[in-house]
Amino acid sequence: MEINLPLEIIVKIGTKNEINFKDSVCRVTIKEKAENNKANIEIIKYFSKLIGRRVRIINGLKSKRKVIDYVK
């Protein structure tokens, strides 16, 4: 899967980690709760593994809408 960054995502808490592209919006389901930064850490780990490069959240640390980009 090829993903162009920076990428705006909408995060939802669920039972497993998965990505859905619907209506040109990237919706990400993460199994970690949004407590103590756990969901953000899981998003970073998930996208880093998926893309093969380290990523970071550049906008939306406390929001469901986030923007991720490569670590430079």
N, C-alpha and C positions, 0 to 999 in steps of 0.2 A: 504494500500500500504506500503510495506516495502522498505525503502531506506537506504542503507549502506553509512555511511559517513567516511572519507571525500569523497566528490563527486565533480567531475569537471562538470560544466554546461556551456552552451552557451546561452547567453541572447539576446532576440529580443524584441523590443517594439511593442505592438499590442493593441487590443481593450479589451482583457480580460486576466486574469491570468490563465495560463495552463502549463502543463508539457507534453512533448512528448519524448519517448525513441525511437530513430531510429538509427540503425546501432551501437548499444551500446554507443550512445552519448545522454546525457540528454540535451534536448533543452527546454528552459523555455521562455515563452512569458509573459511579464509583461506590465500592462497598464500604469504605470508611466513613464514619460520621464526621460532620463538620465541627468537631470539638478539638481544642488544643492543636489546631493546624493539621490534623491528621488527614483530612480530605485533600488539602493542598499538597502535602507530601506524597500522597498516593497518586495524584494527578501527575506530578513531576516524575515519579518513578515509572508510571505507566507509559507516558509519552516518550521518556528517554529510552526505555526498552523497545518500544514500537518503532521509533525513528532511528535508533542507533547512535544518537548524539545526546548530550546533556541539554535539557531545556530548563526554562525558568518561567515563572508567572510574572509578567511585566505590568499587569493591570488587573484589578478585581480580587485582591487577596481576601476580602471579606464579603464577596458577592457571588451569586450564582453565575454571573457573566464574567468570564476571565479572558485574558489575552495571554497566550504563551508564545515564546520565542526561543531561539537557540541561545545558549550561554556563549558569549564571545570572549 
